[in-house]
């Protein structure tokens, strides 16, 4: 899986050259994050490159959005499936599992959360989603 986040500067050509060759690879899934903020001409170029490699098999890319109805016109023809990923505050049951994983990844060992810590973690709304949870666990 390759995550292609928007370029920090306006150098869209270099950004496209960096990750778009992976679109043709059978074993690669490209996640394009923040495409809604691309200029229209760049969005059209991204959509065209994705369309050029799509041969009827699994989609060669994933497009993320805050809402389904924000999908840009160049991408609508490429969409064959929409998967909703609920916000962390809507999935309290997963908070402790994620917290445990983050502690292992960041610290290299399992952390035991006290009952008060578990209660605080599961009762938070996590407006920053998993990124905020990871920071809290650190």
C-alpha positions in Angstrom: 0.0 0.0 0.0 1.3 3.4 -1.0 -0.2 6.6 0.5 0.2 9.6 -1.8 -0.5 12.7 0.3 -0.7 16.1 -1.4 2.5 17.8 -2.1 3.5 20.5 0.4 4.3 22.9 -2.4 2.6 23.3 -5.7 4.9 21.0 -7.6 2.2 18.6 -8.8 4.3 17.2 -11.7 7.0 16.0 -9.4 4.4 14.6 -7.0 2.7 12.6 -9.8 6.1 11.4 -11.1 7.0 10.1 -7.6 4.0 7.7 -7.1 2.0 7.3 -10.3 4.4 4.5 -11.7 3.1 2.3 -8.9 -0.4 2.4 -10.4 0.5 -0.3 -12.9 1.8 -2.7 -10.2 -0.4 -5.6 -9.5 0.7 -5.8 -5.9 0.3 -2.1 -5.0 -2.7 -0.2 -3.8 -2.3 3.5 -4.0 -4.1 5.7 -1.4 -4.5 9.3 -2.6 -5.2 11.4 0.4 -6.6 15.0 0.1 -7.3 14.9 -3.6 -10.3 17.3 -3.1 -7.7 20.0 -2.5 -5.9 19.5 -5.8 -6.4 22.1 -8.5 -8.9 20.9 -11.1 -6.3 20.3 -13.8 -4.2 18.2 -11.4 -7.3 16.2 -10.3 -8.1 15.5 -14.0 -4.5 14.2 -14.5 -4.7 11.9 -11.5 -8.0 10.5 -12.6 -6.7 10.0 -16.1 -3.6 8.1 -14.9 -5.8 5.9 -12.7 -8.2 5.3 -15.6 -5.3 4.3 -17.9 -4.3 1.4 -15.7 -7.7 0.2 -14.7 -8.4 -3.0 -16.7 -11.6 -4.3 -15.0 -9.8 -5.9 -12.0 -9.6 -4.5 -8.5 -9.4 -0.7 -8.4 -5.8 0.4 -8.5 -6.5 3.3 -6.2 -8.4 4.4 -3.2 -9.7 8.0 -2.9 -10.5 9.3 0.6 -13.1 12.0 1.3 -14.8 13.5 4.4 -18.2 12.7 2.7 -19.3 10.6 -0.2 -20.9 13.6 -2.0 -17.6 15.4 -2.2 -16.2 13.2 -4.9 -14.8 15.3 -7.7 -16.1 14.9 -11.2 -12.9 13.4 -12.7 -13.1 10.5 -10.3 -16.8 9.6 -10.5 -16.3 7.3 -13.5 -13.6 5.4 -11.6 -15.7 4.7 -8.4 -17.1 1.2 -8.1 -17.2 1.0 -4.3 -17.6 3.4 -1.4 -16.4 2.2 2.0 -17.4 4.3 5.0 -14.8 4.5 7.7 -16.6 5.9 10.8 -14.8 8.3 13.0 -13.1 7.0 16.1 -15.6 8.7 18.4 -18.3 6.5 16.7 -16.2 3.3 17.4 -15.4 3.5 21.1 -15.1 -0.3 21.1 -11.9 -0.1 19.0 -10.1 2.6 21.1 -8.4 0.2 23.5 -7.3 -2.1 20.7 -5.8 0.8 18.8 -4.2 2.2 22.0 -2.5 -1.1 22.7 -1.3 -1.3 19.1 0.1 2.2 19.2 1.9 1.5 22.5 3.5 -1.6 21.0 4.5 0.3 17.8 5.8 3.4 19.6 7.4 1.9 22.7 8.2 -1.7 21.5 6.2 -3.4 24.3 2.7 -3.8 25.6 1.4 -1.2 28.0 -1.1 -2.1 30.7 -3.7 0.6 31.0 -5.2 1.2 34.5 -9.0 1.1 34.8 -9.0 4.9 35.0 -6.9 5.2 31.9 -9.1 2.7 30.0 -12.2 4.7 31.1 -10.6 8.0 30.0 -9.6 6.6 26.7 -13.0 5.1 25.8 -14.9 8.1 27.0 -13.1 10.7 24.9 -14.6 12.0 21.7 -11.2 11.9 19.9 -11.8 14.9 17.6 -8.4 14.2 16.1 -9.2 10.6 15.5 -6.4 8.0 15.7 -3.7 10.6 15.3 -4.9 12.2 18.6 -5.2 8.8 20.3 -1.7 7.9 19.3 -0.4 11.2 20.7 -2.2 10.5 24.0 -0.8 7.0 24.3 2.7 8.4 23.7 
